[in-house]
Structure formats: structure tokens, C-alpha cells
Amino acid sequence: MHTTTELAGEAMERGAPAARVAHAALFQRILRRIYAYFQRMTRDPHEADECLQQTLLLLQESLTRRTYDPQRSFNTWMWLKARTVWAQWCRQRERRPQALPEGVPDARDDVGDASRRSDATAILQRVREQLGEEAYEAFVLYYEGGLTQAEVAATLERDRKTVRERIRAVHALIDELLGREP
């Protein structure tokens, strides 16, 4: 099984048929992760889809123009591009993301699941309010994006120790909000 970095390199280097296969495998592998990140950040499926499309275009241009260096982690490159799109989205709207409204759960969901999701949304909103966007984004990139702390640090342009402390602060606040012992 190839890593995303290996697939990106193959998509850039090999002949046409092999490059198309590597390209398809690469983008299939990253779609859900990027969409989940934008869904979490924008809290709107349509906006998340729009941001996903912009990110995929940037990544495609990076591969086509060979601005991506295949010797470096593709995950970090991918999240740098996603974060750029996120920053542009925020600037275009000149507002902070808002909490999801209390909605009606899907017919397939039971009340307990919907209640737990609602509680999780409220807790994450409190995290965002109390610790700020950067701590929230580090937490989302680490858990939702599947990045290592080093990759989160590179994406946020912070040192690893700062990222580790931000994630630790989010954990402490979540434990406090849930009434757990740290």
C-alpha cells in the first residue's frame, strides 16, 4: 500500500496511464478527510463542498505545475492548501463560523445519538470560544485530519511544542466540561 506522498510522486513522475491510476487513488484517499475538515470548520455542507473543490483544484495545480516537492510529506502540503482555502473563506465572509442550529435528527438516528452529537457540538463550540480558533483548528487537524503533531505544527506554522500544548489545553477543557478528572 502506497502512502499519500508516494502516490503524489507517482502521479507526477510516471507515464500517462500509471499517473492517472496514482492520481485517482491519491484523490480518492484524501477526499473524505478534507471534506470532514471543512464540514467541521464551516458547519455547512454546501460551503464545505465548495472549499473542498477549491482545495482539490489547488492540489491538482500543484501536481500539474510540479510546485509540490515529492520528497516532502503530501499530507502537510495538502493541509497547507486546505488551510489557505479556509483562511480565504473566512476573509470572504468577514465573519466567524457559527454554531450549528439545533436541528431535527435524521429519521435513521435515535434520540440518544442526536443528543450526544448536540452535546459534542456545544462542547466543541465552547472550546472554540474559550481557547480560540488556532487551538480548535489544531485539535480538528490532529483528530479529524489525522495529522501528526509535527504535521499540524507545519500546517499552522507553529512549533510542535505549541501545538502539543494547544491540543493538551483542548483535552483539559473538554474533560472539565464533561466533568471528568484530568
Sequence and secondary structure as in RCSB ss.txt:
>XXXX:A:sequence
MHTTTELAGEAMERGAPAARVAHAALFQRILRRIYAYFQRMTRDPHEADECLQQTLLLLQESLTRRTYDPQRSFN
TWMWLKARTVWAQWCRQRERRPQALPEGVPDARDDVGDASRRSDATAILQRVREQLGEEAYEAFVLYYEGGLTQA
EVAATLERDRKTVRERIRAVHALIDELLGREP
>XXXX:A:secstr
   HHHHHHHHHHS HHHHHHHHHHHHHHHHHHHHHHHHHHH  HHHHHHHHHHHHHHHHHHHHTT S TTS HH
HHHHHHHHHHHHHHHHHHTS           TTS HHHHHHHHHHHHHHHHHHHHH HHHHHHHHHHHTS   HH
HHHHHHT  HHHHHHHHHHHHHHHHHHHT   
